[in-house]
């Protein structure tokens, strides 16, 4: 029943869900209707945008690269334009020649080594996201293309900050495999049209040529030992910064005072 409340099925959308309801420390739960995670928003129908308008979305954090935004730009039609929380970055960081399609990665399934880059690459955007949440700018939507890898890290960090246990964080992360609708995540026609000049479009057209359309089929987000891939990023953070808390304080400007405010705003008694 909780998944029915959590998963928001919008025409033209993919992997949109509310992160509310998760149990946190001290008998508390994450508030519903404050933070949403999603795949790309570019394909939403009028009914989807009507839902956005009813929620009165205050801010959006788009974790996609410049090349992905060119392929599937978000034109906001959900009422008053929300504040944009993200810092754009070049697609070459994720889709350049050294990440050739033949490595076996599919849409939203970037190879494990890229998870190690996310903590630094996304830090400017995550700093804006957490700053907005601490300041009470909600509801917020955080998304990327598939809503699983980069968005998965962002939400995992947030749930960690809210003292949600790691097994629950893993379960939320792994929901993406069954809730994605890949046809709604990227404009396939634009991939072809932009392949000669857009590194992301070229990456995926090469991938389709080499492996066929099955590259868009979601796979479980686990490594060879069955561990969730988001743990690769979290472990890298813990290895370099000592802990998730140290990373958040150092890179995202979320120290003890901000953590208290975040918990006050986003948690309620269970």
N, C-alpha and C positions, 0 to 999 in steps of 0.2 A: 504493500500500500504506500510506503514512504517513497519508493521509486516513482510511483505514479505522480506523486506531488513534486518530486524532485525534477523529473525529466519533463521539459517543456517542449512539446511538439509543435513547432511552427512551420507552416508551409514555406519551403525554400531554405529552411535552416538546417543546422546539423549540430548535434551534441550539446545543445543548450540545456543547462540545468542549474538549479538553485543549490548552493552548498549549505543551506540551512539544515538544522535538525541533527547534525552530528554531535555526539556526546563529547564533552570536554572535561577537564579536571574539575574537581569540587562540585560534582553534580550539576554542572551547567551544560547548556547546549548552544550551538551556533544559531543565531537568529535567522529566521526565514526572510526572504525578500530583500536582503541587503547586498549580497554578492552573487553574481551569476557568472558561470564559465561557459564558453561556447566555441564552436568553430566559426569560420568566416560568416559575415552577416550580409555580404553583397547580394545574395540571391533571395532575400526575404520577399514574400508576397505582400500585397496591401494588408492582408489580415495579420501577417507577422509584424508589420510596422505599426498596426493599430495596437497590438499587444505592447510593443515598446512604448508607445505614447501613454498607454494606461499605467504603465509602471513608473512613468516619470523618471527615466534613467538620468542620473546626474552626471555620470562620467563613464568613459570608455577607455580601456587600455588595450590597444591593438599591438600585439607582439610580433606581427609579421614584418618581413623585410620590405625594402622599397620595391623590389621586383615583384613580390607577391601582391602588393597593393596595386601595382600597375595592371596586373592580370585581372584582379577581381576587386576593383575599388569599392569602398563603402560610401554610398551616397545616403546620408542620414535622412530618413523620412518619418521618424518616430516622434514628432512634436519638436519642442525646443531642442536645439542642438546641444548635446552634452559636452562637458569639458573633455578634451583629449589629453590623456595622461602619458602617452608614450613618446619615446624618442626614437625616431626612425634610424635604421642602419642599413648598410649595403648588403645586398643579397649574396655577394661574393663570399661573405663569411661562412655561409651555409651551403651554397650551391655552386661555388667556383670550380675551376677545372680540377682541383685536387680532391673534389668530392664527386668524381665521375659517376654517372648513373649505373655503371656496371658493378658498383659495390654492393648491390642487393637491397638498397633502401627504397622504400615506396613512399607515397604521399603521407606526410606526417610521421614517417618511420625512419627518420634520419639516423645514420649509423651511430653506434654507441659513443664514439669519440666526440661527437658534437655535443652530447650532454655535458661533457666536461667544459665546454665553452660557454654554456648558457649563463652560468653564474656571473661572469664578467660582461658578456655581450648584452644581457638583458638588464643589468643593474640600473642604468639610468631610468628605464621605464618602470622597473619595479620600485625604485625610490619614489617616483611620482605616484604610483598606485598606492603604496603604503601611506604616503603622506596624505593622500585624499581620504583614505579610510580612517586614519587617525583624526583627521579634521571633520569627519562626519559627512563627507560627500558621497552619499548613497541614495539609491542603488547604483552599484557599479557593475559593468560587464568587463571581464577580461577574456580576450580571445586571441587565437592565432588562425592558421588555416584549418587544421583538423581539430583544434581544441584539445589536444592530448599531450604533446611533448613540451613545448614552451609554456602553454597554459597549465599543463600538469605540474610543472615545476613551480610556477607562481602560486597556484592553489595549494600545493604541498607545503610551501613556505608559510603561507597564511595560516593553514590549519595547524602547522607546527607551532606558530606563534600563539595560536588560540588554545594550545595545550590539548589538541586532539591526538589520540594515540596513533602510532605509526601504522598499525594494522588497518585502522579506519582510513588513514590517508592512502594506503595502498589500494584498498577497496574502491575508494572514490576514483583514483587514477585509472584503475583497470576497467571502469565502466565505459570508457571511451570506445573500446573495441566494439561493443554491442550497440552503442547509441549514435555512432557516426552515420552520416548519409553522404558518402564521398561525392556524389553527383552535385551536391549543393555547395561544395567547399571551394571549387575553383572553376573558372570559366574555361571549359575545354576548347571552345572555338578561339578564345584569345591565346591559348597556349600555342596553337598553330600559327596564328597571325603574328605573334610577337617573337617566335622562336629565333629569328635572325638577329635580334638585338637585345633580348631580355634573357639573362642568365638562368632565371628560374624556368621560363618557358622552354629554353633549350635543354635544360636538365631533364624535364619531364617528357618532352617529345623524344629525346634520346632513350629514356627509360621505357617508354611505350614501344618504341621500335625494337628494342632489345628483348623485352619481356612480355609485351602484349598488354591488353587492358586489365589483366589481373593485378597490376601494380597498384590499382586503386582499392583493392579489397583489404579492409582493415585486418591486421593481425594482432594477436595478443602481445602486449607490451612487456615482455619478459625476456631475460637473457637465457643463455644455455642451461643455467642452473634453476630456471624458473623464478628468479627474483625480478620484481618490477624494475623496469629501466630507470624510473625516476630515482631509485636508490643510488644509481651510478652518480647522478648529479649531487644528491644529498651527501653521499660519502665523500665526493671530491670537495665539497664545501667544508665538511667536518675535517678532512685531511689538511686543507690549506688554511682555514681560519680557526680551527680548533673545535668549533661547534656552529650549529645553525644560528644560535643567538649572537655569537661574535660576528658572523658574516652580516647579519641584519644590522647590527650596531655600526659596523665599520663601513659597509657598502651601501646600505639602504637608509641610514640615519634613523634606525628604529632601536633605541636603547630602552632601558627599564621603564622610564616615564611613558614613552610611546607605547610600549607593550601593555602597560596598565590601561592606558586610554583605549587602545585597540580592543582589549578584552571587555572593558566597560561598555563600549559601543556595540560590539558584535556578539556578545554572549548574554544569555539570560538563564534564569534558574530553570532546570529541567523538570 
